[in-house]
Amino acid sequence: MQHHVVPVRTYLMVFVALLVLLVATVGAYYVDLGPLNIAVALTIALVKAALIVLYFMHVRYSSRLVWVFAAATVVWLIIMLGLTFSDYISRTWLAVVS
Protein backbone atom coordinates (compact mmCIF):
# COMPACT_ATOMS: atom_id res chain seq x y z
CA MET A 1 0.00 0.00 0.00
CA GLN A 2 1.38 3.34 -1.05
CA HIS A 3 1.01 6.31 1.28
CA HIS A 4 0.49 9.81 0.00
CA VAL A 5 2.77 12.44 1.49
CA VAL A 6 0.97 15.71 2.08
CA PRO A 7 3.16 18.82 2.13
CA VAL A 8 3.21 20.89 5.29
CA ARG A 9 2.11 23.90 3.21
CA THR A 10 -1.21 22.15 2.51
CA TYR A 11 -1.82 21.61 6.21
CA LEU A 12 -0.97 25.24 6.93
CA MET A 13 -3.35 26.46 4.21
CA VAL A 14 -6.15 24.30 5.60
CA PHE A 15 -5.36 25.56 9.10
CA VAL A 16 -5.55 29.18 7.93
CA ALA A 17 -8.83 28.42 6.13
CA LEU A 18 -10.22 26.93 9.35
CA LEU A 19 -9.16 30.04 11.27
CA VAL A 20 -10.86 32.27 8.69
CA LEU A 21 -14.00 30.16 8.96
CA LEU A 22 -13.80 30.44 12.75
CA VAL A 23 -13.75 34.22 12.45
CA ALA A 24 -16.68 33.97 10.00
CA THR A 25 -18.59 31.86 12.53
CA VAL A 26 -18.05 34.41 15.29
CA GLY A 27 -18.91 37.25 12.91
CA ALA A 28 -22.09 35.51 11.80
CA TYR A 29 -23.12 35.28 15.44
CA TYR A 30 -23.04 39.05 15.84
CA VAL A 31 -24.76 39.89 12.51
CA ASP A 32 -28.53 39.58 12.46
CA LEU A 33 -29.49 37.97 9.15
CA GLY A 34 -32.98 37.02 10.24
CA PRO A 35 -33.98 33.56 9.06
CA LEU A 36 -30.66 33.13 7.22
CA ASN A 37 -28.66 32.90 10.47
CA ILE A 38 -29.10 29.14 10.72
CA ALA A 39 -28.31 28.58 7.03
CA VAL A 40 -25.11 30.63 7.23
CA ALA A 41 -23.96 28.93 10.44
CA LEU A 42 -24.65 25.45 9.04
CA THR A 43 -22.90 26.25 5.76
CA ILE A 44 -19.79 27.44 7.59
CA ALA A 45 -19.89 24.35 9.82
CA LEU A 46 -20.23 22.02 6.82
CA VAL A 47 -17.26 23.62 5.06
CA LYS A 48 -15.14 23.27 8.21
CA ALA A 49 -16.19 19.64 8.63
CA ALA A 50 -15.40 18.91 4.99
CA LEU A 51 -11.91 20.41 5.30
CA ILE A 52 -11.20 18.37 8.41
CA VAL A 53 -12.45 15.13 6.90
CA LEU A 54 -10.70 15.63 3.57
CA TYR A 55 -7.30 16.77 4.79
CA PHE A 56 -6.76 15.90 8.45
CA MET A 57 -8.48 12.51 8.16
CA HIS A 58 -6.74 11.93 4.78
CA VAL A 59 -9.92 11.00 2.92
CA ARG A 60 -8.89 13.16 -0.04
CA TYR A 61 -5.98 10.85 -0.82
CA SER A 62 -7.65 7.57 0.15
CA SER A 63 -9.07 4.81 -1.96
CA ARG A 64 -12.55 4.89 -3.45
CA LEU A 65 -13.74 2.46 -0.78
CA VAL A 66 -12.95 5.03 1.91
CA TRP A 67 -14.88 7.62 -0.14
CA VAL A 68 -17.86 5.25 -0.27
CA PHE A 69 -17.85 4.81 3.49
CA ALA A 70 -17.43 8.56 4.08
CA ALA A 71 -20.37 9.26 1.77
CA ALA A 72 -22.45 6.54 3.45
CA THR A 73 -21.74 8.18 6.80
CA VAL A 74 -22.99 11.53 5.51
CA VAL A 75 -26.12 9.90 4.04
CA TRP A 76 -26.79 8.11 7.33
CA LEU A 77 -26.35 11.37 9.26
CA ILE A 78 -28.84 13.10 6.95
CA ILE A 79 -31.34 10.27 7.44
CA MET A 80 -31.00 10.38 11.22
CA LEU A 81 -31.28 14.17 11.38
CA GLY A 82 -34.28 14.05 9.03
CA LEU A 83 -36.03 11.49 11.22
CA THR A 84 -35.27 13.48 14.34
CA PHE A 85 -36.46 16.73 12.84
CA SER A 86 -39.64 15.18 11.43
CA ASP A 87 -40.42 13.77 14.88
CA TYR A 88 -39.74 17.14 16.47
CA ILE A 89 -42.05 19.12 14.15
CA SER A 90 -44.83 16.54 14.28
CA ARG A 91 -45.31 16.76 18.05
CA THR A 92 -48.03 18.86 19.57
CA TRP A 93 -46.71 20.88 22.44
CA LEU A 94 -48.94 21.10 25.46
CA ALA A 95 -49.22 24.35 27.35
CA VAL A 96 -47.67 24.27 30.80
CA VAL A 97 -50.34 24.70 33.45
CA SER A 98 -49.09 26.33 36.62
C-alpha positions as CSV (number, residue, x, y, z in Angstrom):
1,M,0.0,0.0,0.0
2,Q,1.4,3.3,-1.1
3,H,1.0,6.3,1.3
4,H,0.5,9.8,0.0
5,V,2.8,12.4,1.5
6,V,1.0,15.7,2.1
7,P,3.2,18.8,2.1
8,V,3.2,20.9,5.3
9,R,2.1,23.9,3.2
10,T,-1.2,22.2,2.5
11,Y,-1.8,21.6,6.2
12,L,-1.0,25.2,6.9
13,M,-3.3,26.5,4.2
14,V,-6.1,24.3,5.6
15,F,-5.4,25.6,9.1
16,V,-5.5,29.2,7.9
17,A,-8.8,28.4,6.1
18,L,-10.2,26.9,9.3
19,L,-9.2,30.0,11.3
20,V,-10.9,32.3,8.7
21,L,-14.0,30.2,9.0
22,L,-13.8,30.4,12.8
23,V,-13.8,34.2,12.4
24,A,-16.7,34.0,10.0
25,T,-18.6,31.9,12.5
26,V,-18.0,34.4,15.3
27,G,-18.9,37.3,12.9
28,A,-22.1,35.5,11.8
29,Y,-23.1,35.3,15.4
30,Y,-23.0,39.1,15.8
31,V,-24.8,39.9,12.5
32,D,-28.5,39.6,12.5
33,L,-29.5,38.0,9.1
34,G,-33.0,37.0,10.2
35,P,-34.0,33.6,9.1
36,L,-30.7,33.1,7.2
37,N,-28.7,32.9,10.5
38,I,-29.1,29.1,10.7
39,A,-28.3,28.6,7.0
40,V,-25.1,30.6,7.2
41,A,-24.0,28.9,10.4
42,L,-24.7,25.4,9.0
43,T,-22.9,26.3,5.8
44,I,-19.8,27.4,7.6
45,A,-19.9,24.3,9.8
46,L,-20.2,22.0,6.8
47,V,-17.3,23.6,5.1
48,K,-15.1,23.3,8.2
49,A,-16.2,19.6,8.6
50,A,-15.4,18.9,5.0
51,L,-11.9,20.4,5.3
52,I,-11.2,18.4,8.4
53,V,-12.5,15.1,6.9
54,L,-10.7,15.6,3.6
55,Y,-7.3,16.8,4.8
56,F,-6.8,15.9,8.5
57,M,-8.5,12.5,8.2
58,H,-6.7,11.9,4.8
59,V,-9.9,11.0,2.9
60,R,-8.9,13.2,0.0
61,Y,-6.0,10.9,-0.8
62,S,-7.6,7.6,0.2
63,S,-9.1,4.8,-2.0
64,R,-12.6,4.9,-3.5
65,L,-13.7,2.5,-0.8
66,V,-13.0,5.0,1.9
67,W,-14.9,7.6,-0.1
68,V,-17.9,5.3,-0.3
69,F,-17.9,4.8,3.5
70,A,-17.4,8.6,4.1
71,A,-20.4,9.3,1.8
72,A,-22.4,6.5,3.4
73,T,-21.7,8.2,6.8
74,V,-23.0,11.5,5.5
75,V,-26.1,9.9,4.0
76,W,-26.8,8.1,7.3
77,L,-26.3,11.4,9.3
78,I,-28.8,13.1,7.0
79,I,-31.3,10.3,7.4
80,M,-31.0,10.4,11.2
81,L,-31.3,14.2,11.4
82,G,-34.3,14.1,9.0
83,L,-36.0,11.5,11.2
84,T,-35.3,13.5,14.3
85,F,-36.5,16.7,12.8
86,S,-39.6,15.2,11.4
87,D,-40.4,13.8,14.9
88,Y,-39.7,17.1,16.5
89,I,-42.0,19.1,14.1
90,S,-44.8,16.5,14.3
91,R,-45.3,16.8,18.1
92,T,-48.0,18.9,19.6
93,W,-46.7,20.9,22.4
94,L,-48.9,21.1,25.5
95,A,-49.2,24.3,27.3
96,V,-47.7,24.3,30.8
97,V,-50.3,24.7,33.4
98,S,-49.1,26.3,36.6
